[in-house]
Amino acid sequence: MGFMDDAKETAKAVGEKITDAWEDTTDRIGDKIDEAKADAEVKKAEAERDSVHARNEIKEDLRDN
């Protein structure tokens, strides 16, 4: 029975490693998704800032003329 017990322990250890690797991979994917969302929000905010700046410049030019 020693061989069967060793095989069961080995299979259990392999299963745990696979589970750990899967969890790490899903965490990394989640992190990348969060990073991409944050980058998109920053780009949107920068575009809005630039738009407001341009609009204010146009308004100022119209006031001066």
Sequence and secondary structure as in RCSB ss.txt:
>XXXX:A:sequence
MGFMDDAKETAKAVGEKITDAWEDTTDRIGDKIDEAKADAEVKKAEAERDSVHARNEIKEDLRDN
>XXXX:A:secstr
 HHHHHHHHHHHHHHHHHHHHHHHHHHHHHHHHHHHHHHHHHHHHHHHHHHHHHHHHHHHHHHH 
